[in-house]
Amino acid sequence: MTESLSRFLVIREKGRLLGCVGNEIRGTGCVVRSLAVAPEARGRHLGRQLIAAAIDGAREAGCTDLYGLTNTAGRMLGHLGFSVISRDQVPEAVRASSEFGISACSAAAVLHRRV
């Protein structure tokens, strides 16, 4: 668990948490996890900044592919180069990640982007 938590990024302003995102490295694949922006901070492109940082982190970790599960951020991720794919297109090592195992994500759209 500690390794997963070490790859989380946050945006703070005046001590308040405004957004977060995490990377779960799975071989050459990376799962974008827990992208969230506080309601009062939406519209400031913080989600885009967090995804850009996640992409950079995945690249620095040697990943070639980035995957995400979402029920709400598909449009924004599409603007950032992600495409919807089917779950059977996701490598087994990535599907074994904790994010893919969460029951709340079982109906989420799967998105992919080359790093």
PASE-443198 format. One record per residue (C-alpha): residue in one letter; residue number from 1; x, y negated, z negated. Coordinates in steps of 0.02 Angstrom, whole numbers. Layout:
N
site residuo->A	num->NUM	east->X	north->Y	up->Z
...
This chain:
115
site residuo->M	num->1	east->0	north->0	up->0
site residuo->T	num->2	east->142	north->-121	up->-40
site residuo->E	num->3	east->209	north->-109	up->138
site residuo->S	num->4	east->38	north->-154	up->210
site residuo->L	num->5	east->20	north->-303	up->93
site residuo->S	num->6	east->192	north->-369	up->140
site residuo->R	num->7	east->129	north->-403	up->316
site residuo->F	num->8	east->-15	north->-518	up->270
site residuo->L	num->9	east->-9	north->-703	up->312
site residuo->V	num->10	east->-113	north->-841	up->234
site residuo->I	num->11	east->-149	north->-1022	up->269
site residuo->R	num->12	east->-170	north->-1132	up->117
site residuo->E	num->13	east->-210	north->-1314	up->100
site residuo->K	num->14	east->-196	north->-1405	up->-66
site residuo->G	num->15	east->-190	north->-1238	up->-154
site residuo->R	num->16	east->-349	north->-1172	up->-72
site residuo->L	num->17	east->-347	north->-1015	up->35
site residuo->L	num->18	east->-414	north->-1059	up->207
site residuo->G	num->19	east->-373	north->-904	up->308
site residuo->C	num->20	east->-283	north->-739	up->316
site residuo->V	num->21	east->-232	north->-600	up->433
site residuo->G	num->22	east->-131	north->-442	up->415
site residuo->N	num->23	east->-33	north->-323	up->525
site residuo->E	num->24	east->-32	north->-137	up->494
site residuo->I	num->25	east->114	north->-63	up->592
site residuo->R	num->26	east->82	north->110	up->663
site residuo->G	num->27	east->231	north->161	up->769
site residuo->T	num->28	east->235	north->46	up->920
site residuo->G	num->29	east->54	north->-3	up->888
site residuo->C	num->30	east->-5	north->-135	up->768
site residuo->V	num->31	east->-179	north->-155	up->693
site residuo->V	num->32	east->-235	north->-333	up->660
site residuo->R	num->33	east->-323	north->-327	up->493
site residuo->S	num->34	east->-436	north->-436	up->391
site residuo->L	num->35	east->-438	north->-592	up->498
site residuo->A	num->36	east->-540	north->-718	up->401
site residuo->V	num->37	east->-562	north->-906	up->396
site residuo->A	num->38	east->-656	north->-993	up->257
site residuo->P	num->39	east->-822	north->-1067	up->316
site residuo->E	num->40	east->-770	north->-1244	up->273
site residuo->A	num->41	east->-611	north->-1225	up->380
site residuo->R	num->42	east->-693	north->-1157	up->537
site residuo->G	num->43	east->-678	north->-1259	up->697
site residuo->R	num->44	east->-497	north->-1305	up->659
site residuo->H	num->45	east->-422	north->-1165	up->764
site residuo->L	num->46	east->-350	north->-1079	up->611
site residuo->G	num->47	east->-405	north->-909	up->677
site residuo->R	num->48	east->-304	north->-938	up->835
site residuo->Q	num->49	east->-153	north->-990	up->732
site residuo->L	num->50	east->-168	north->-834	up->625
site residuo->I	num->51	east->-183	north->-720	up->777
site residuo->A	num->52	east->-33	north->-804	up->858
site residuo->A	num->53	east->66	north->-771	up->699
site residuo->A	num->54	east->5	north->-589	up->697
site residuo->I	num->55	east->62	north->-568	up->878
site residuo->D	num->56	east->233	north->-640	up->835
site residuo->G	num->57	east->246	north->-525	up->684
site residuo->A	num->58	east->200	north->-373	up->787
site residuo->R	num->59	east->331	north->-419	up->918
site residuo->E	num->60	east->464	north->-444	up->783
site residuo->A	num->61	east->419	north->-271	up->712
site residuo->G	num->62	east->450	north->-192	up->883
site residuo->C	num->63	east->268	north->-160	up->926
site residuo->T	num->64	east->211	north->-155	up->1107
site residuo->D	num->65	east->22	north->-150	up->1079
site residuo->L	num->66	east->-96	north->-241	up->963
site residuo->Y	num->67	east->-268	north->-174	up->914
site residuo->G	num->68	east->-412	north->-252	up->821
site residuo->L	num->69	east->-584	north->-203	up->760
site residuo->T	num->70	east->-717	north->-337	up->752
site residuo->N	num->71	east->-902	north->-371	up->741
site residuo->T	num->72	east->-881	north->-560	up->750
site residuo->A	num->73	east->-717	north->-618	up->829
site residuo->G	num->74	east->-727	north->-534	up->999
site residuo->R	num->75	east->-751	north->-694	up->1098
site residuo->M	num->76	east->-605	north->-783	up->1015
site residuo->L	num->77	east->-493	north->-632	up->1035
site residuo->G	num->78	east->-544	north->-619	up->1218
site residuo->H	num->79	east->-482	north->-797	up->1244
site residuo->L	num->80	east->-315	north->-742	up->1170
site residuo->G	num->81	east->-287	north->-598	up->1291
site residuo->F	num->82	east->-376	north->-455	up->1203
site residuo->S	num->83	east->-491	north->-338	up->1301
site residuo->V	num->84	east->-625	north->-220	up->1238
site residuo->I	num->85	east->-575	north->-38	up->1251
site residuo->S	num->86	east->-651	north->125	up->1192
site residuo->R	num->87	east->-592	north->210	up->1033
site residuo->D	num->88	east->-528	north->360	up->1132
site residuo->Q	num->89	east->-404	north->242	up->1218
site residuo->V	num->90	east->-322	north->203	up->1051
site residuo->P	num->91	east->-170	north->308	up->1008
site residuo->E	num->92	east->-197	north->436	up->870
site residuo->A	num->93	east->-69	north->353	up->755
site residuo->V	num->94	east->-166	north->189	up->764
site residuo->R	num->95	east->-335	north->275	up->740
site residuo->A	num->96	east->-261	north->352	up->581
site residuo->S	num->97	east->-237	north->177	up->506
site residuo->S	num->98	east->-335	north->129	up->354
site residuo->E	num->99	east->-432	north->-3	up->453
site residuo->F	num->100	east->-500	north->127	up->575
site residuo->G	num->101	east->-552	north->233	up->426
site residuo->I	num->102	east->-662	north->102	up->344
site residuo->S	num->103	east->-845	north->148	up->366
site residuo->A	num->104	east->-893	north->-35	up->392
site residuo->C	num->105	east->-782	north->-34	up->548
site residuo->S	num->106	east->-858	north->123	up->625
site residuo->A	num->107	east->-971	north->22	up->741
site residuo->A	num->108	east->-849	north->-122	up->771
site residuo->A	num->109	east->-786	north->-164	up->944
site residuo->V	num->110	east->-608	north->-109	up->977
site residuo->L	num->111	east->-494	north->-237	up->1061
site residuo->H	num->112	east->-320	north->-217	up->1133
site residuo->R	num->113	east->-182	north->-331	up->1191
site residuo->R	num->114	east->-4	north->-297	up->1248
site residuo->V	num->115	east->123	north->-384	up->1138
